[in-house]
Structure formats: structure tokens, C-alpha cells
């Protein structure tokens, strides 16, 4: 579940880092809500799957509040992506993808150190 929300979480972190100082001083609640609305609207395949799983299988958690469950799992993805070791691996993966435009599963595993 968290992995399905990781793309959106990574996009949020990238947008957060690129904000100017004036906008940073206002906080990130509005930016966060923008990304969460996109998840709840199921505009991308991975968040759409996550919402379907939450609504279909995890409905008992968070007092049956699917939005609360999605928010909790999305925050977990953000916490994981902020970890230094994971961040370094993802930066390496991003640079290679930008350079080549395409990655095989083996190449991804090598870049992430899965093997």
C-alpha cells in the first residue's frame, strides 16, 4: 500500500523542496492537500489501486475513514522517502532514468541495491 502511494509522496517532496522561501514560510498544508486531493480523485493508476484496496479491504481501520487511512499511509511513504539511505538510492535511480529514459528491472534492482 505504501509503495502505491510513494510516487505521489515523492512528487510532493520534490514540489516542497522547490518552493520559494516566501511560500515555505506559509507552511505546507495547502500543498499537501493538493496532492492528497489528487490521490482521492484517483488521477493516477497507483493511487487508484491504493484507494481501491483501502476501501475494499482496510475499511475497518481508522474507524472506517478511508481518507484517514490513505493519509496515514501517504505520510508513511513520505517518512520513508525522507530517510537518507533511501533518498540516495532514489536520487541515483532518478538520475539514471533521466539520462537513459528507460530502465529494466535488473537495472532498477542494481541501482537500488536490491541484489
C-alpha positions as CSV (number, residue, x, y, z in Angstrom):
1,X,0.0,0.0,0.0
2,X,2.7,2.5,1.0
3,X,4.6,1.7,-2.2
4,X,1.5,2.5,-4.3
5,X,1.5,6.0,-2.7
6,X,5.2,6.5,-3.0
7,X,5.1,8.2,-6.4
8,X,2.7,10.8,-5.2
9,X,4.7,11.3,-2.0
10,X,7.9,11.7,-4.0
11,X,6.2,14.3,-6.2
12,X,5.1,16.2,-3.1
13,X,8.6,16.2,-1.6
14,X,10.0,17.4,-4.9
15,X,7.4,20.2,-5.1
16,X,8.1,21.1,-1.4
17,X,11.8,21.4,-2.0
18,X,11.3,23.7,-5.0
19,X,9.1,26.2,-3.2
20,X,10.5,29.7,-2.7
21,X,11.2,30.9,0.8
22,X,8.0,33.0,1.0
23,X,5.8,30.0,0.3
24,X,7.8,27.8,2.6
25,X,7.1,30.3,5.4
26,X,3.4,29.8,4.9
27,X,3.7,26.1,5.6
28,X,2.9,23.0,3.5
29,X,-0.8,22.3,4.4
30,X,-2.1,23.6,1.1
31,X,0.5,21.8,-1.0
32,X,-0.2,18.6,0.9
33,X,-3.9,18.9,0.4
34,X,-3.3,19.4,-3.4
35,X,-1.5,16.1,-3.6
36,X,-4.0,14.3,-1.3
37,X,-6.9,15.5,-3.4
38,X,-5.2,14.0,-6.5
39,X,-4.9,10.7,-4.7
40,X,-8.6,10.8,-3.6
41,X,-9.6,11.6,-7.1
42,X,-7.7,8.6,-8.4
43,X,-6.0,10.5,-11.2
44,X,-3.0,8.1,-11.4
45,X,-3.1,4.2,-11.6
46,X,-1.1,3.5,-8.4
47,X,-3.0,5.8,-6.0
48,X,-6.2,4.5,-7.7
49,X,-5.2,0.9,-6.7
50,X,-4.3,2.1,-3.2
51,X,-7.7,3.7,-2.7
52,X,-9.4,0.6,-4.0
53,X,-7.5,-1.6,-1.5
54,X,-8.3,0.8,1.3
55,X,-12.0,1.0,0.5
56,X,-12.3,-2.8,-0.2
57,X,-10.0,-4.4,2.4
58,X,-8.9,-1.9,5.0
59,X,-12.3,-0.3,5.7
60,X,-12.2,-1.4,9.4
61,X,-9.1,0.7,10.2
62,X,-9.2,4.3,11.2
63,X,-12.8,3.9,12.2
64,X,-13.8,3.1,8.6
65,X,-12.5,6.5,7.4
66,X,-10.8,5.7,4.1
67,X,-9.4,9.2,3.7
68,X,-7.7,8.9,7.1
69,X,-6.2,5.6,6.2
70,X,-4.9,7.0,2.9
71,X,-3.4,10.0,4.7
72,X,-1.7,7.8,7.3
73,X,-0.2,5.5,4.6
74,X,0.8,8.5,2.5
75,X,2.6,10.1,5.5
76,X,4.4,6.7,6.0
77,X,5.6,6.9,2.4
78,X,6.9,10.4,3.0
79,X,8.7,9.4,6.1
80,X,10.4,6.5,4.3
81,X,11.4,8.7,1.3
82,X,13.0,11.2,3.7
83,X,15.4,8.6,5.1
84,X,18.9,9.4,3.9
85,X,19.8,5.9,2.6
86,X,16.5,5.5,0.7
87,X,16.7,9.1,-0.7
88,X,20.3,8.5,-2.0
89,X,19.2,5.3,-3.8
90,X,16.1,7.0,-5.3
91,X,18.2,10.0,-6.4
92,X,20.6,7.6,-8.2
93,X,17.6,5.9,-9.9
94,X,16.1,9.2,-10.9
95,X,19.4,10.4,-12.5
96,X,19.8,7.2,-14.5
97,X,16.2,7.3,-15.7
98,X,16.6,10.9,-16.8
99,X,19.8,10.0,-18.6
100,X,18.5,6.9,-20.4
101,X,14.8,7.4,-20.5
102,X,14.1,3.7,-19.7
103,X,15.2,1.2,-17.1
104,X,15.0,-2.6,-17.0
105,X,14.0,-4.4,-13.8
106,X,17.6,-5.7,-13.4
107,X,19.0,-2.2,-13.7
108,X,16.5,-0.9,-11.1
109,X,17.5,-3.7,-8.7
110,X,21.2,-2.9,-9.2
111,X,20.6,0.9,-8.7
112,X,18.5,0.3,-5.6
113,X,20.9,-2.3,-4.2
114,X,18.2,-5.0,-4.1
115,X,20.7,-7.7,-5.3
